[in-house]
Amino acid sequence: MMREKHRYIAVESGHAVTEPERDDFATGLRIALMRCIGESNFHMVNPRVVEFLNDNTFILRTSLAGCGHVIAALALIKRIGGRDAYFYTLGASGTIKALKKKRM
Amino acid sequence: MYYDIVFSSCNIDGSLVSRLGFSKIGVIPDSIAFLDLEKQGVGKERKVIASGPAGKLISAANMGVAAVYLKGMEADKKLMASLADNGVALCISLSDITENDGLRRSHTIFKAGRLLSSARKNGVDIAFVTLARSRSSMCSYMQIVELAKLIGAEESYARKSISEVNGRLVV
């Protein structure tokens, strides 16, 4: 079986996400991304928050093919879980290590 | 080298500019004048983005503005010809897309796509800019490229537009 290729995107959130809120935030973000990308394409993109670098910055994993969809969708999301939100993509890379190095 | 244009209400700082991947962000009205032709006429400012309906933008293009922002995004053949003849860029404001929601956003994407196609057929330079009025409407250069692709531009065209056309307006 071929291994799925991923892309990792560093994302800055407009508001701080504290540690206890992170699970709810990740779920809310997936729902918001699904709204923008569309249910039929969402399974191909499969975005997931894999790591928080700090309260405002996190790393999102997507499929290689769906990376562009996620970056565009992040510009369109303005609310998560009834709260105002906005996101900037800071960089994208094929590995978490390379992405962190790029951000340094 | 990527460039964007936003309004001064965004309160940008150098750190934000570099985090978003831009070399420079032009600020209206500090470095670029933004004229609403429905309220005022073209002055003698050096770099001007004129905003208004197609009819008024044709005369503004003839008077030498740097770029125009077409309200309503309705493609107009005479305006496109005038912009191409005078070498005036057409701004496509991505905050019009990001600030809307649902069907209205979908309609705006459709209109922006039609405007882009009409402008390219006529040889008009396109400036993909956010023209953001708040930080929540700002985008990184990667997001601008992807939004440009969403409305029908190829990646190479979008990148060239953000670096060269926007650069002419900002630098």
Chai-1 contact restraints between the chains, C-beta under 6 A:
chainA,res_idxA,chainB,res_idxB,connection_type,confidence,min_distance_angstrom,max_distance_angstrom,comment,restraint_id
A,G68,B,E146,contact,1.0,0.0,6.0,A-B,restraint_1
A,I71,B,M142,contact,1.0,0.0,6.0,A-B,restraint_2
A,I71,B,Q143,contact,1.0,0.0,6.0,A-B,restraint_3
A,I71,B,E146,contact,1.0,0.0,6.0,A-B,restraint_4
A,A72,B,E146,contact,1.0,0.0,6.0,A-B,restraint_5
A,A72,B,L147,contact,1.0,0.0,6.0,A-B,restraint_6
A,A72,B,L150,contact,1.0,0.0,6.0,A-B,restraint_7
A,A75,B,T98,contact,1.0,0.0,6.0,A-B,restraint_8
A,A75,B,C139,contact,1.0,0.0,6.0,A-B,restraint_9
A,A75,B,Q143,contact,1.0,0.0,6.0,A-B,restraint_10
A,A75,B,L147,contact,1.0,0.0,6.0,A-B,restraint_11
A,L76,B,T98,contact,1.0,0.0,6.0,A-B,restraint_12
A,Y86,B,S136,contact,1.0,0.0,6.0,A-B,restraint_13
A,Y88,B,L20,contact,1.0,0.0,6.0,A-B,restraint_14
A,Y88,B,S140,contact,1.0,0.0,6.0,A-B,restraint_15
A,T89,B,S140,contact,1.0,0.0,6.0,A-B,restraint_16
A,T89,B,M142,contact,1.0,0.0,6.0,A-B,restraint_17
A,T89,B,Q143,contact,1.0,0.0,6.0,A-B,restraint_18
A,L90,B,R19,contact,1.0,0.0,6.0,A-B,restraint_19
